[in-house]
Amino acid sequence: MRKTFYISDTHFGHTNCWEKFKDAEGNPMRPFTSTEEMDETMVERWNSVVGPEDRVFHLGDVVMNKRYIPVLERLNGDKHLIIGNHDIHHLDKLSPHFTTMTAMRIVKGIVFTHFPVHPSQLPRFG
């Protein structure tokens, strides 16, 4: 049976994720020693859960550095991008890797978007 997954902010190719970003105790937010190690781990973990026929909605900021876009070819699933603020710089290069690219998706009254929606605006989405 085909499954549907939602994920966001993978930030493939983003060195700061493992090198500079720390938690409150000063530990790395992502415990890796290189961008390649981080990306390879994410690909392995993604593919261990997502099958080739599964559907994945990525809620933005998929790749930070355009030279890492080819990693998307290795990810299982029918991928759909809900565009994030860092994705807008690479839309032409990202489009071959996604079945759809949209600003938002509404499923059973739930608004999926990369950007915050003020609660006063939620009624307009049903």
C-alpha positions in Angstrom: 0.0 0.0 0.0 1.3 3.4 -0.9 2.2 5.6 2.0 2.4 9.4 2.3 5.1 11.2 4.2 5.7 14.8 5.1 9.2 16.2 5.8 10.8 19.7 5.8 14.1 21.5 6.1 16.5 18.7 5.0 19.0 21.4 4.0 21.0 19.0 1.9 24.5 20.6 1.3 24.2 23.0 4.2 27.5 22.9 6.1 26.2 25.2 8.9 23.8 22.5 10.0 26.6 20.3 11.3 29.4 22.8 11.7 27.9 25.9 13.4 24.3 25.3 14.6 24.3 24.3 18.3 21.7 23.4 20.8 21.3 25.1 24.2 24.1 22.9 25.7 26.5 23.7 22.9 26.1 20.4 21.1 25.9 20.3 17.3 22.3 20.2 16.1 23.3 17.6 13.6 26.2 15.4 14.9 28.3 15.0 11.7 31.8 15.8 10.7 31.1 16.7 7.1 28.4 17.8 4.7 28.8 14.6 2.8 28.4 12.4 5.9 25.2 14.4 6.8 23.7 14.0 3.4 24.6 10.3 3.0 23.0 9.6 6.4 19.9 11.5 5.5 19.6 9.6 2.1 20.1 6.2 3.9 17.5 7.1 6.6 15.0 8.4 4.0 15.3 5.3 1.8 15.0 3.0 4.8 11.5 4.3 5.4 10.2 5.6 2.0 9.6 3.1 -0.7 9.8 3.8 -4.5 6.0 4.0 -4.8 5.4 6.1 -1.7 4.5 9.8 -1.9 6.6 12.5 -0.1 5.7 16.1 0.4 8.8 18.1 1.3 7.7 21.3 3.1 10.6 23.5 1.9 14.3 24.1 2.2 15.3 20.9 0.6 18.7 21.9 -0.7 20.8 24.8 0.4 23.7 24.6 -2.1 22.7 23.9 -5.7 25.7 21.7 -6.3 24.0 19.2 -3.9 20.8 19.0 -5.9 21.8 15.7 -7.6 21.4 13.9 -4.2 17.6 14.2 -4.8 17.9 11.6 -7.6 18.8 9.0 -5.0 15.8 9.6 -2.7 12.9 7.1 -3.0 9.3 8.1 -3.6 7.2 10.4 -5.7 8.4 13.7 -4.4 6.3 16.9 -4.2 7.9 20.2 -3.1 6.1 22.8 -1.1 8.4 25.7 -1.7 10.5 27.2 1.1 12.4 30.4 1.3 15.7 28.8 0.4 14.2 26.9 -2.6 13.3 29.9 -4.6 16.9 30.4 -5.7 17.0 27.0 -7.4 13.5 26.3 -8.7 14.6 25.6 -12.3 17.1 23.1 -11.1 14.8 21.5 -8.5 11.8 21.0 -10.8 13.1 17.9 -12.6 13.2 16.1 -9.2 9.6 16.9 -8.1 6.3 15.9 -9.6 4.7 19.1 -8.3 6.0 22.3 -6.8 3.5 24.5 -5.0 3.4 27.2 -2.3 1.0 25.1 -0.1 -1.1 22.0 0.2 -4.4 21.6 2.1 -5.3 18.1 3.2 -8.4 17.4 5.3 -8.4 21.0 6.5 -4.7 21.0 7.4 -2.6 23.7 5.8 0.9 22.4 4.8 3.3 25.3 4.0 6.9 26.2 4.8 5.8 29.7 5.9 3.8 30.4 9.1 0.1 31.2 8.6 -1.4 33.6 11.2 -4.3 31.9 13.1 -6.7 34.6 12.0 -6.1 33.5 8.4 -6.9 29.8 8.9 -10.7 30.1 8.3 -10.1 31.1 4.7 -8.5 27.7 4.0 -11.6 25.8 5.3 
